[in-house]
Amino acid sequence: MKNSFRVAGAIVGTIIGAGYASGQEVLQFFSSSGWLGTVGAIITIGLYPLICYYVVLLGQKNRSYSHKNVIYQICGKYLGFVVDILLAFFYFGLGVTMVAGSGALFAQQFEINPVIGYMILTTFVILTLILNIRTIVTVLSWITPYAFVLFVILAIYSISISSLETSELDSIAMNQLSASPNWLLSAILHVSFNIAVGFAMMVVIGGTEKDKKATRRGAIIGGIILGLIALIVHLAVYLNIDMLQDAEMPMLILATDISPIVGLLMAIALLGMIFSSTVPYLYTFTARFFQADTRRFNIAAIFVGITAFSLGFVGFSDLVNTVYPLMGYLGFVLIGALIVQLFRSRRQKINTAGSKEEV
């Protein structure tokens, strides 16, 4: 089970920084729908493990060191090319969003110029990009247990201090920025967005990990954890939406409200989650155009990091509201293509079995 939890930690670590960490993401996809957002979050607990399992399985079947061949296999030559390029640039957009998030964190928690946050994150990401993929998987798995425990603590605390009625909470929640006008669409968008976010890493994990059964179990465990975190963070944000509505990083406000020490611990966790997400995003984008572990890749990684730093000034909340839903719709294409591929595989097995019986 050790390998299974390591894989689960890597999958969650790849996604958590962009999909959950600050609370702003969950606010826009779930809490902005009011109490119905809770139903949406519960639905994701079933969707995440199912889809994560099949993405990892695809990586295993193709022995993939890159997500590119899998995309072409499930989407075809022409659509595959479009999805491949779009996905690469969306990963870059996510990297930019994470850089903006680091600046927002430094400004909100430490009252430090956000440029300092941009610089620190960008520097560490560039240095880390020279590590091989297995090292990145190990690093990603470290942050997940720490973050999950903090989220649970904050959820329990938020329930204990919430004093408003559901009607009052809903009236405030529904005036917040929202990923879509419908609660169910928002929930499905969150799943498709995060599957698109983690697609490349999950495919590579499936293709490179030696213990196949443990890897598949890890994908299921990771998916369940992703759904649980969505529910936990949503409850924490929704039940205190009155005090969190203007915050770029709602979870940090909750943590600091408990005590400055917990706020500091949460800030460290957020930085770790942001870092653990930014590395694979910019790694995947750079590796799409330059072969990893080469001098050209390292030079490109420096250029990509500096460009992400420059674009981070757009602002965290605005980037979340723009980039995330768009990538969610791209995730619809990936999930749809994955479902079609599954039906094709089953049909081929049935036809093959029928041919053997006739012989």
N, C-alpha and C positions, 0 to 999 in steps of 0.2 A: 504493500500500500504506500510505501514511502515514495516510490516513483510516481504513483498516481497523484498523490498530493502535491508533488513537485510540479507536475504538468498542470494540474488544476491551478496552482499558484501562479504559474507563468501565464496561463490564459487570462486569469482574472487581473494579474498585474499589467498585462498589455492593454486591457480595456478600461480598468478602473479609473485611471487618471483622467481620461477624456469623458467617460460615461457617467461618473458618479462623484468623483472626489470633492469638488467644491460645493455640491448641492444645487448649484445653478442649473446644471443639466437636468437633474431629476425634477426640479421646480418647473422647468419649461415643458417637460414631457409628461409629468404625472400630477404634481401638486397644483398646477394651474387649472386642472380639470375638477378640482374640489374632491369630494369624497369618492367620486367615480374613478379618480386616479388610483385609489387603493385597489379597486377591482382590476384595473389595468396592470398594476404592479404584480398582483397575484397571478394573473394570466402568464406573465413572463417567466414565472418559476417553472412552468411546464414547457414553454417554448425554447428557452435557452439551452437546456441540456440536450434536447432532441436535435437541434440544429448544430450545436457545437460537436456532437458525436459524429454526425455525417460529414462535416467539414474535415475533421481530423481523419476520418476513414478515407476520404478522397485523397488526402495527402499520403496516407499509408499505401493505398493502391497504386499511386503514381510515383512513390518513392521520391517525393518532391523536395528539392533544395530551394525552389522558388515557387511562388504562387502562380507564375505566368502560365506554365503549361496546363495547370488545372483550370484556369479561367478559359483558355482556348478550348479545352476539352468539353466543358459544360456549356459554353456560350457559342461555340463555333468560331470560324475564322474571322468574320467581319465584325460581329457583335463583340466577340472576344477581344479584338484589337481596341475597340472603343472603350469597353469596360476596363481593360488593362491600363490604358492611358489615364482615364478618368480616376480610377482608383489610386494610381500613383500620385496624381496631383492632389487628390483629396487627403492622402496621407500627409503630404506637405502642408496642406491647409490645417490639418489637425496639429501638426508640429508648431505652426505659427500660433494657433489658438492656445496651446500649452505654454508657449513663451509669454503670451499676453497674460495667461493665468498666473504665472510666476510673479509677474510684475504687480498684478492685482493683489496677490497674497502679501507681498512685501509692503505694499502701500496700506492695506487694511489692517494687518496685524502689527507691523513694526513702524508704521508711519515713515517709511523710507521711500525715496524716489523709486518708482517702478522700474526705471532703467537699470537699477542695480540688480533687480530680480532677473531682468532679461539677460544681463551680462553673465551672471553666475550660472544660470541654467544653460545658456548657449555654450559656455566654456566647457562645462562638465559633459554635455551631450557630445560635443565634437571629440573630446578625448575618449569617450566611451565607444564611439563608432568604430574604433580600430580593433575592438574585441571580436572574437568569433561568436557565432550564433549560439553555441551551447553555453558559453559564459553568460550571454545576455539572458538566456532562459533561466539560469540559476539565480542571477541578480534579481530578475523580475519576481521570482517566487518568494523572495525574502520579505517583501513589503506587505504582502496580502494578509497574513495572520494579524499583524500589528494593526493594519487599517480596519480589518473586520471587527476586532475587539473594540476599537474606538467608536465605530459606527453603532455598535450594539449599546454601548454606554450612553452615547448621545441620544439614541432613540428612547431608551428607558427614562432618561432625564427629561426629554421633551414631553413625554406622556405625563410625567409627574407635575410639570409646571403649567401645562396647557389649561386655560380657564375659559376659553370661548366656546360657544355652542357651534354645532356643525353649520348652521345657517350663516352665522357670522364669519366663520372660517371660509366658507364657500364664496361669500360676497367679496372677500378680499382676494382669495386665490384666483378667482376668475378674471380679475383685473390685471394679472401679471402677464409678462411675455409668455406666449405659448408656442409650442412646436407645430401645432395644428389646431383647427377649431373643434375637433372631435376627440373624446377621451380614448376610444378604442384605437383610432388611427394613430394617436400619439404613442400609445403603448406599443403597437406593432412597429411604428417608426423607430422607437427606442431599441427594440430587438434587432431590427434590420440594420440600423445604424451601427450598433455595437458588433454585429456579425461582420459587417463590412470593415469596421475598425480592426477586428482581430483576425480577419480572414487569412491574410498573408502569413501571420505568425502561426496560426493554427495549422495551416497546410504544411508549413515548414516543420513544425513540431511533429506532425503525423509522419512526415517523410524521413525525419532524421533520428527520432527516438527509437532505440533498439527493442525495448519491451513494448510490444504492440498492444497486448491486453491491458497493461497498466496505463498506456497512453489513452486508450479508449475510455477506460474508467475515469481517468483524470479529466477528460473532456466533459463527461457527464457530471462529475463532481463540480467542476469549474462552472458549468452552466447553472447548476442549482444554486451555487453561491452567488452568481451574478443576479439571479432572480430574487434571492433573499435580500441582497444588498439594496436592490431597487426598492423593495417593500420597506426595509428599515429606514433608508434615507428619506423616502417619501413621507413616512409617518413623522419622522423628526422635523422635516420642513413644514409639512401641512399643518400639524398641530400647533405650530408657533409662527404661522405665516404673517401674523400681525407685526411681529418684531423682526422678521427676516425679509420682508417684501422689497426693501431697497438695497439689500446687500448683494454684492457680486459673488461672495463666498458665504452662503448661509450657514454651512456646517462649522465654519470658523467662528461665526458669531455665537452659535450655540455652545461651542467648546469654551470660549472665553467667558461666557456667562456663568459657567460652572465655577471656573477659577482661572486666573492667569496662567497657572502651571499647565492645566489641561489644554488651554488655548495654545500654549507653546508646543505641547506634545502634538496637538492636532496640526499645527503649522508645519512641524517637522514631517508628520505623516503625509500631509498634502504635497509638500515639496518632493518627498520620496515618490508618491504616486504620479505626480506630474512628470518627474524625471523618468520613472519606469515606463511611462507611456511615450514620451517624446523620443526616446532612443529608438525603439522599433519603428516608429512612424518615419523618422528621417532616414533611418537605416534602409527601410524598404524602398522609400522614394529614390535614394541615391543608388542602391543596388539595382534598381530597375534599368538604369542607364549606364552604370559603370560596374565592372566586375569587382566584387568585394575582395578585400585583402590585397589590393594592388595600390601602387603609388597614385594612380589616376583617381581611384576611389577616395583615398585620403584627402587629396587636393579638392575633389568635388564636395566631400563632406564638410570641409572648412567653408567653402563657398555657400553651400546650402544652409549651414548653420548661421552664417552672417546674414544671409537673405531673410531667414526666418526671424532673426533678431530685429531686422529693419521693419518688417511687416507687423510685428507684434504690437506696434503703437496704435493699431486700429481700435483695440479695446476688447476685453474678454467677453462681456455679455452680448455685445453685438455680433461677435464672431460665432458664439455658440448658437445664436438665433438664426444665423445665416448658413453657416457651414454644416451644422449638424442635421437639420431636416433634409437638406439636399443630399447629403451622404446617406441618409436613411432611405431615400428613394432609390439610390443606386444599390443599396442593400436589398431592396425588393427584387431587383433584376437578378442579383446573385442567388438569392433564395429560390426564386422562380426557376432559374436554370438548374439549380441543385435538385429541385423536386423532379423536373423533367428527366434529368440524368438518372435519378433513382428508378423511375418508371421504366426507362430504357434498359437499365441493367437487369431489372426483374424480368422484363419481357424476353431479353436475350437468354436468361437462365431457363425460363419456361420452354422456349423454342429449342434450346440445346438439349434439355431433358427429354422433350418430345421426340427429337431426332434420334436419340440413343435408344428410346423404347422401340421405335420403328425398326431399327437395325436389329 
